[in-house]
Amino acid sequence: MKTSDCLNYLETLLKSKSIKDYAPNGLQISGKSEIKTLITGVTANEALIDAAINEKADAILVHHGFFFKGEEAVITGMKRNRIAKLLAQDINLIAYHLPLDFHPVFGNNVALAAILDIEVEGTFSSGPWQQAGCFGSFKKDLTPEELEKCIHQKLLRRPLHIGGSQKRIRTVAWATGAAQDYIVEASRLGVDAYITGEASERTCHYARELNIHFFSAGHHATERYGVKNLGSHLADKFKIKHKFIDIENPI
Ligand SMILES: [Zn+2]
C-alpha cells in the first residue's frame, strides 16, 4: 500500500486532530513511499527498531513515538541512535498516542476490557479528555484475589494491588498507561475497583482513603493491545505483512 494512503486512512479512523496530545500523532519520520511490511510495538525504542530492521520493515507503528512535550529539542545521544537507524533504512515511523488509547474500536482501553472480559458501559473524562477512561462490569462477582490472578494470567505480569474494604468486585473503571491519578474520577463513579498501568507513591493513600480496590497492571502490559489490533486490521484491509513485536518491559 502507498504510505500516503495508509496515513490518510489512519487519520480518518483515529481523528487525532480532535484530541489535544503531548506528542505529534501520525507520521513522525518519513521513509519509503510504499509499505509491504508493517511492524507494530508499544514504544519506538532501539530494540524495537532493530527487530523491525531484521524483519525488513517499511514502517513501524507505535503507541509511544518521539517528540513528547518536555523532551529535549535536540537529536543527540540515544535519540540520535534511534533516528539514525530509521533514516538509514528508510523506515517510516508512525505514532498514535492518546487517539489510540481512547478509540472506541482500536483503543487500548477497549482492548484491555476485551482481554479482561469486562463489559464496557461508558467512558469518563479527566482533564481535557472526554473519553480518558472507561467503566463497566465483570460478568460475575470476583474476589480481589481472583481479579489479581486474572490480571496476572492475561497480561503476563503480576499487578500491584492496594485493597479497598469490599470483599467482592463487580463494577470497575480503567484507563491504560500512566493514569493513576484518574483514580479520583473513578471513585466518583462508585465502582468497586480501578485498574491502570502505573502507580505513584500517593496512589496508595488515594486508594485507601477513597476505599477502592486499585490495581496497577503495568504501563506496557496494559498498552500492548491497541496497536497490535490496529496493525492486524491494517494488514487485513490493505493485504500487507504485519507483525507485533513485544519488547519486554516490567513497568
Ligand atoms: Zn502510554
Boltz pocket constraint, residues with backbone or C-beta under 6 A from the ligand:
constraints:
  - pocket:
      binder: B
      contacts: [[A, 63], [A, 64], [A, 176], [A, 177], [A, 178], [A, 219], [A, 223]]
      max_distance: 6.0
